[in-house]
């Protein structure tokens, strides 16, 4: 019986290491990786505890690809063992832990902790971290909104202090220090519209909503329109 078992194990190793090329290419494994996996199967037959110890050591060293290849070889061989399931779970936990450590933002950490919560359902420490990260993200969003509102207010205040320049829209002028005109004279042509905005003896001229000329007391001849207002 023992000899028969060793023969079966040898055949199993031979099948894994000498599988058809199409299957090997599809797996993406190199020749060296296939040999290592075949060695893993042979060693599992002889000393499963040593294989498991090596797998856990590789997990600790974050050599995830080697662990994945070895576990895949064991699975393909049809080997079912609770200790393999435990190694698979340890691998996932280690991968999530690595994600948490290299996360660059609270959102990335939250995503990693959500993965951890699936692996550790009901873990109070994990749930506490998730709650803290959600609160941190919400506060950051609220602060970003306040910062944006402050930026908009500052921009409005700046434009309110500044005068007007040719090329502004009517909305820009209204938001500037000139504000709303005392009176508007509007002339509509077949191809365009012109407006004169009156400000206590000073005037702004628009063509199709764009400021084209400025007439002030200091610069009574400051016009930038292509032609004079008729």
Secondary structure, 3 states (H helix, E strand, C coil): CHHHHHHHHHHHHHHHHCCCHHHHHHHCCCHHHHHHHHHHHHHHHHHHHHHHHHHHHHHHCCCHHHHHHHHHHHHHCCCCCHHHHHHHHHHHHHHHHHHHHHCCCHHHHHHHHHHHHHHCCCCHHHHHHHHHHHHHHHHHHHHHHHHHHHHHHHHHHHHHHCCCCCCCEHHHHHHCCCCCCCEEEEEECCCCEEEEEEECCEEEEEECCEEEEEECCCCCCCECCCCCCC
